[in-house]
Amino acid sequence: MSVARRALFLVASAALLAACSPSPAPRPSDAPAATSVTELDYYADEQGSAAWQQVLDACAARTGIRIERQKVPTAQMLPKILQGASSKTLPDLLFTDNPTLQQVAATGALTPLSDYGISADGYYPGIVKAGTYQGKIYGAAPGVNGLALIYNKDLLDAAGVRPPSTWDDLKTAAATLTKDGKYGLAFSAIPSEEGTWQFLPFFWSNGAELSRLDSPQSTQALAYVTGLVTSGSASKSVVTWNQNDVADQFVAGNAAMMVNGSWNLARLDGEKSLHYGVVPIPVPKAGAKPVVALGGEVGAVPVTGGPTQQAAGKVLTCILAEPAMLQWSKAHAYVPSKTAVAAKFGAEQPEMRAFVDEVGSARSRTAELGEKYPKVSQALADAIQASLTGKLPADQALRTAQQAAGS
């Protein structure tokens, strides 16, 4: 973490203790107040876990409610939640990946956040959609993350290349920067949600929709990304690299540019010899806004019965307050979920401005398909793999994906 970001983080931590002011729905006067709640999340990495614990500790101190935290690896989170929903053993508060919210809400295991006086006022529209199921808000996020194009300033300067803003620019820049065993661009295209997530900015920015994976716009986007690999501007290994692997390649100097998330900035700041810049994901035509997928987690209050629901709502209200939004965002390179808070954050964090700029046009992955999204996502991930490995041409791979998604 840079010195400037650490200083802002400490200021925000102090502000959270002083200024967080939750306003949950009234608790029946004859019900005893809960003094502790259980919370579940998947922040298992050292930096993310420590930053999240700071937020929980501050809200515990402010609300007087002890928070018993549980954490599991990301891959185990949704199965654990669905099992808990089935057996009615969910924790009092959970923070889950936003695309899974609607699937969990569909089980009937969550309570509307309006029960605790939590409204959608001031939030980015895409973030509200990510937490909404059948017209009610069941999840809200203190911050979101996203993807941008991160580039090595020294390598681009040495090659006389400007940071790209369009697809043509990116294609030319990646080709120019590919030399001496190093690639111009790195990204993740593994056959899972991670690969789909990295492709969606190209997919959506070109006008494609998840309801029709084999549209001309979708085919054009996949053919473009495939061309970056077949031309040699990106390694064929992208089909096996996750986002951490991509960051490793970038830090090692094996790639001049990468498509990756804001959470990597703390790591890049720790590389003293690395000078990096960040710009929005390049778009098909100049002047257009990139359409990235909203990442990050939403907080939800399960149906548990008794006073712990109101206590969990009180803690969540604290976590969603401006001081906590700023604390979490500064500590873990997220963008605050409220427009006014994000504007303040972007002014203080220059390296995050590209990510902030993208949130206004970003989309929820489940807004169009709801709980059907995971099946479509996997079909699209498989199509990306088939095209990038040369197994199928882009159009045929996407026709196969559409058939799989619609079956």
VOGU-3710 file (C-alpha; in Angstrom, 3 decimals, decimal comma):
1> msvarralfl> 0,000/0,000/0,000  1,413/3,425/-0,927  2,175/5,941/1,820  -0,588/8,248/0,572  -3,175/5,470/0,468  -2,150/4,243/3,974  -2,537/7,753/5,389  -5,987/8,140/3,873  -6,910/4,698/5,156  -5,986/5,663/8,728
11> vasaallaac> -7,977/8,894/8,488  -10,997/6,992/7,177  -10,688/4,407/9,970  -10,839/7,150/12,581  -13,753/8,806/10,816  -15,693/5,556/10,785  -15,581/5,238/14,557  -16,671/8,845/14,995  -19,236/9,263/12,257  -20,963/5,965/11,457
21> spspaprpsd> -24,640/6,443/12,338  -26,871/3,471/11,531  -30,667/3,862/11,473  -32,257/0,410/11,356  -35,958/-0,256/11,447  -37,459/-0,177/14,959  -37,114/-3,322/17,045  -40,192/-4,539/18,924  -39,983/-3,144/22,441  -40,624/-6,511/24,051
31> apaatsvtel> -37,752/-8,292/22,219  -34,337/-8,398/23,920  -31,556/-6,661/22,001  -28,973/-8,951/20,427  -25,417/-8,287/21,524  -23,646/-10,371/18,883  -24,093/-11,517/15,295  -22,328/-13,986/13,034  -20,896/-12,822/9,690  -19,676/-14,802/6,665
41> dyyadeqgsa> -17,364/-13,598/3,882  -14,676/-14,911/1,520  -11,894/-12,372/2,065  -9,267/-15,031/2,566  -6,236/-13,189/1,140  -4,053/-11,441/3,694  -4,610/-7,869/2,519  -8,334/-8,176/1,917  -8,957/-10,064/5,143  -7,073/-7,512/7,245
51> awqqvldaca> -8,823/-4,579/5,593  -12,246/-6,138/6,080  -11,518/-6,974/9,707  -10,766/-3,290/10,312  -14,208/-2,367/8,982  -15,925/-5,002/11,113  -14,000/-3,976/14,232  -14,906/-0,333/13,753  -18,596/-1,088/13,273  -18,589/-3,448/16,244
61> artgirierq> -17,207/-0,625/18,382  -19,722/1,879/17,023  -22,814/-0,303/17,329  -21,873/-2,185/20,487  -22,575/-5,464/18,697  -19,924/-8,177/18,730  -19,292/-9,619/15,251  -18,242/-13,266/15,104  -16,595/-13,538/11,715  -16,411/-16,654/9,554
71> kvptaqmlpk> -14,500/-16,786/6,270  -14,222/-19,407/3,558  -12,392/-19,616/0,218  -14,264/-18,021/-2,670  -15,073/-21,336/-4,365  -16,745/-22,625/-1,206  -18,877/-19,558/-0,557  -21,961/-20,159/-2,710  -22,252/-23,906/-1,901  -22,015/-23,055/1,806
81> ilqgassktl> -24,688/-20,361/1,493  -27,072/-22,573/-0,470  -26,579/-25,406/2,002  -27,226/-23,012/4,873  -30,351/-21,698/3,152  -31,661/-25,236/2,769  -30,947/-26,214/6,372  -31,866/-22,777/7,785  -28,430/-22,404/9,345  -27,238/-19,236/7,627
91> pdllftdnpt> -25,247/-16,642/9,598  -26,861/-13,370/10,619  -24,962/-11,359/7,995  -23,227/-12,417/4,811  -21,149/-10,773/2,109  -21,269/-12,668/-1,160  -20,144/-12,064/-4,742  -22,786/-9,812/-6,280  -23,718/-12,158/-9,197  -24,812/-14,804/-6,664
101> lqqvaatgal> -27,214/-12,515/-4,784  -30,256/-13,213/-6,933  -29,674/-16,953/-6,826  -29,605/-16,826/-3,025  -32,614/-14,488/-2,829  -34,590/-16,875/-5,027  -34,414/-19,459/-2,225  -36,381/-17,154/0,072  -33,510/-17,092/2,562  -32,924/-13,314/2,574
111> tplsdygisa> -34,794/-10,352/4,031  -35,437/-7,066/2,163  -33,035/-4,353/3,291  -35,939/-1,941/3,645  -36,721/-3,849/6,863  -33,674/-2,122/8,362  -34,160/1,351/6,933  -31,597/0,791/4,168  -32,555/2,461/0,886  -31,048/2,734/-2,597
121> dgyypgivka> -30,707/6,522/-2,425  -27,422/7,787/-3,839  -26,162/4,450/-5,181  -25,039/3,885/-8,753  -27,955/2,312/-10,710  -25,944/-0,759/-11,709  -25,138/-1,485/-8,076  -28,820/-1,237/-7,121  -29,719/-3,703/-9,890  -27,062/-6,130/-8,667
131> gtyqgkiyga> -28,745/-6,245/-5,252  -32,336/-6,398/-6,472  -34,519/-9,470/-6,877  -38,158/-9,302/-8,013  -38,367/-5,604/-7,282  -36,940/-5,696/-3,760  -33,415/-4,873/-2,627  -31,818/-7,769/-0,779  -28,160/-6,790/-1,044  -26,068/-3,620/-0,945
141> apgvnglali> -22,354/-3,018/-1,355  -20,024/-0,645/0,498  -17,820/-0,671/-2,593  -17,304/-2,322/-5,956  -14,344/-3,275/-8,080  -13,846/-3,479/-11,806  -11,398/-3,961/-14,631  -9,229/-1,438/-16,429  -6,159/-1,452/-18,648  -2,989/-1,214/-16,560
151> ynkdlldaag> 0,221/-0,440/-18,442  3,948/-0,250/-17,813  4,882/3,405/-18,331  8,559/2,695/-19,006  7,865/0,086/-21,686  5,293/2,236/-23,460  7,527/5,308/-23,343  10,493/3,371/-24,711  8,384/2,131/-27,634  6,780/5,521/-28,263
161> vrppstwddl> 3,322/4,090/-27,577  0,485/6,075/-26,034  -1,976/4,316/-23,705  -4,704/2,945/-26,006  -8,309/4,063/-25,854  -9,877/2,173/-28,791  -9,726/-1,379/-30,090  -7,607/-0,272/-33,035  -5,239/1,512/-30,648  -4,998/-1,558/-28,432
171> ktaaatltkd> -4,326/-3,897/-31,345  -1,571/-1,651/-32,680  -0,033/-0,992/-29,265  -0,022/-4,674/-28,307  1,666/-5,621/-31,570  4,298/-2,900/-31,212  5,070/-3,876/-27,622  5,400/-7,590/-28,420  9,121/-8,275/-28,853  12,133/-9,929/-27,253
181> gkyglafsai> 10,021/-12,719/-25,805  7,618/-10,286/-24,112  3,953/-9,791/-24,936  2,079/-6,581/-25,468  -0,976/-7,660/-23,498  -2,020/-10,162/-20,836  -5,490/-11,117/-19,627  -7,281/-14,083/-18,094  -9,419/-16,417/-20,208  -9,804/-19,452/-17,969
191> pseegtwqfl> -13,008/-21,491/-18,498  -14,945/-20,094/-15,544  -16,669/-16,926/-14,366  -13,248/-15,274/-14,158  -12,736/-15,689/-17,900  -16,246/-14,441/-18,673  -15,778/-11,458/-16,354  -12,614/-10,422/-18,221  -14,317/-10,739/-21,610  -17,535/-8,891/-20,740
201> pffwsngael> -16,084/-5,366/-21,212  -15,329/-6,236/-24,850  -18,662/-8,051/-25,229  -20,909/-5,370/-23,729  -18,971/-2,382/-25,088  -19,633/-3,747/-28,578  -23,388/-3,861/-27,975  -23,746/-7,609/-27,319  -26,291/-8,978/-24,842  -26,208/-12,084/-22,682
211> srldspqstq> -29,632/-13,117/-23,948  -28,099/-13,783/-27,368  -24,550/-15,043/-27,159  -24,246/-15,656/-30,906  -25,176/-12,159/-32,098  -22,984/-10,376/-34,671  -21,817/-7,982/-31,951  -20,780/-10,877/-29,727  -19,023/-12,671/-32,572  -17,109/-9,527/-33,480
221> alayvtglvt> -15,962/-9,056/-29,884  -14,759/-12,635/-29,520  -13,045/-12,569/-32,916  -11,233/-9,381/-31,843  -9,951/-10,871/-28,567  -9,032/-14,114/-30,328  -7,047/-12,128/-32,870  -4,892/-10,665/-30,111  -3,818/-14,215/-29,240  -3,471/-15,671/-32,725
231> sgsasksvvt> -1,391/-12,669/-33,820  1,024/-13,303/-30,962  0,300/-10,019/-29,161  -1,002/-12,005/-26,192  0,253/-15,364/-25,001  -1,654/-18,555/-25,781  -1,329/-19,235/-22,051  -4,116/-16,748/-21,296  -6,474/-19,743/-21,358  -4,746/-21,068/-18,222
241> wnqndvadqf> -3,912/-17,801/-16,426  -6,138/-16,542/-13,652  -6,023/-12,873/-12,721  -3,247/-13,385/-10,172  -1,166/-15,111/-12,863  -1,748/-12,156/-15,174  -0,511/-9,783/-12,474  2,572/-11,983/-12,024  3,348/-11,702/-15,737  2,950/-7,937/-15,636
251> vagnaammvn> 5,112/-7,454/-12,536  7,810/-9,687/-14,049  7,917/-7,492/-17,152  6,633/-10,263/-19,407  3,649/-8,182/-20,507  3,572/-4,450/-21,170  -0,167/-4,118/-20,520  -2,800/-6,140/-18,709  -6,533/-6,208/-18,234  -6,950/-6,582/-14,494
261> gswnlarldg> -8,696/-5,380/-11,393  -8,240/-2,493/-9,011  -7,378/-4,849/-6,156  -3,930/-5,331/-7,739  -2,849/-1,732/-7,182  -1,547/-2,301/-3,662  0,700/-5,031/-5,007  1,925/-2,826/-7,851  2,643/-0,020/-5,406  4,975/-2,389/-3,576
271> ekslhygvvp> 7,133/-2,859/-6,682  9,457/0,113/-6,325  10,953/-0,223/-9,815  7,575/-0,524/-11,531  5,982/2,617/-12,915  2,425/1,946/-13,989  -0,570/3,838/-15,312  -4,259/3,002/-15,537  -6,776/3,864/-18,268  -10,315/2,621/-18,949
281> ipvpkagakp> -10,799/-0,528/-21,026  -10,433/0,409/-24,734  -13,711/0,642/-26,677  -14,655/-0,241/-30,272  -15,107/3,391/-31,342  -13,554/6,607/-30,076  -15,753/8,578/-27,711  -17,738/5,588/-26,435  -17,922/4,609/-22,766  -16,590/1,195/-21,770
291> vvalggevga> -19,190/-1,110/-20,263  -17,494/-3,211/-17,606  -19,019/-5,730/-15,217  -19,468/-4,667/-11,625  -17,370/-6,736/-9,272  -17,311/-6,941/-5,537  -19,574/-8,177/-2,778  -23,012/-7,290/-1,451  -24,084/-7,513/2,141  -27,327/-9,341/2,911
301> vpvtggptqq> -29,305/-10,226/6,029  -30,660/-13,801/6,019  -33,920/-14,882/7,603  -32,834/-16,141/11,016  -35,668/-14,987/13,257  -35,375/-13,188/16,548  -33,441/-10,045/17,457  -30,271/-11,007/15,572  -31,887/-9,904/12,286  -32,280/-6,337/13,538
311> aagkvltcil> -28,769/-6,426/15,002  -27,366/-7,605/11,659  -29,272/-4,817/9,926  -27,710/-2,323/12,319  -24,207/-3,606/11,557  -24,866/-3,577/7,805  -26,144/-0,006/8,021  -22,856/0,975/9,661  -20,839/-0,823/6,963  -22,788/1,031/4,250
321> aepamlqwsk> -22,224/4,459/5,819  -19,844/6,864/4,066  -16,929/6,481/6,515  -16,924/2,701/6,080  -17,240/3,018/2,308  -14,157/5,211/2,205  -12,223/3,055/4,665  -12,885/-0,161/2,714  -12,294/1,431/-0,678  -8,999/3,029/0,302
331> ahayvpskta> -7,720/-0,088/2,010  -8,634/-2,548/-0,755  -8,785/-0,380/-3,921  -12,560/-0,567/-4,375  -14,836/2,229/-5,629  -17,463/3,501/-3,148  -20,980/2,498/-4,186  -22,541/5,934/-3,783  -21,923/8,486/-6,521  -21,084/11,408/-4,235
341> vaakfgaeqp> -18,691/9,333/-2,130  -17,048/7,911/-5,249  -16,467/11,400/-6,652  -14,699/12,412/-3,445  -12,698/9,196/-3,480  -11,596/9,628/-7,118  -10,354/13,139/-6,398  -8,178/11,813/-3,573  -6,947/8,660/-5,365  -5,585/9,514/-8,857
351> emrafvdevg> -4,666/5,903/-9,665  -8,316/4,915/-9,085  -9,894/7,530/-11,375  -10,166/5,190/-14,369  -12,053/2,673/-12,234  -14,313/5,401/-10,829  -15,020/6,720/-14,326  -16,153/3,264/-15,453  -18,690/2,640/-12,678  -21,291/5,002/-14,119
361> sarsrtaelg> -21,663/2,891/-17,267  -20,906/-0,464/-15,622  -23,483/-3,232/-15,579  -24,666/-5,855/-13,162  -24,038/-9,327/-14,547  -27,421/-10,543/-13,290  -29,562/-7,536/-14,275  -30,639/-9,139/-17,537  -30,833/-12,814/-16,589  -31,187/-12,971/-12,811
371> ekypkvsqal> -30,475/-16,372/-11,324  -30,019/-17,807/-14,841  -26,736/-15,919/-15,232  -24,339/-18,653/-13,950  -25,388/-21,078/-16,695  -24,978/-18,451/-19,418  -21,656/-17,335/-17,973  -20,259/-20,858/-18,121  -21,456/-21,322/-21,707  -19,740/-18,071/-22,684
381> adaiqasltg> -16,528/-19,050/-20,855  -16,473/-22,330/-22,781  -16,921/-20,450/-26,068  -14,025/-18,139/-25,255  -11,812/-21,148/-24,572  -12,865/-22,891/-27,785  -12,128/-19,804/-29,876  -8,822/-18,862/-28,243  -7,455/-22,394/-28,474  -8,466/-22,717/-32,121
391> klpadqalrt> -10,885/-25,527/-31,433  -13,751/-23,608/-33,060  -14,050/-20,300/-34,931  -15,671/-17,523/-32,908  -19,067/-17,683/-34,593  -19,388/-21,450/-34,218  -18,181/-21,386/-30,635  -20,832/-18,821/-29,773  -23,604/-20,721/-31,558  -22,682/-23,736/-29,448
401> aqqaags> -22,723/-21,547/-26,349  -26,163/-20,165/-27,157  -27,514/-23,683/-27,547  -25,988/-24,708/-24,207  -27,298/-21,611/-22,439  -30,796/-22,067/-23,785  -31,102/-25,779/-23,077
//
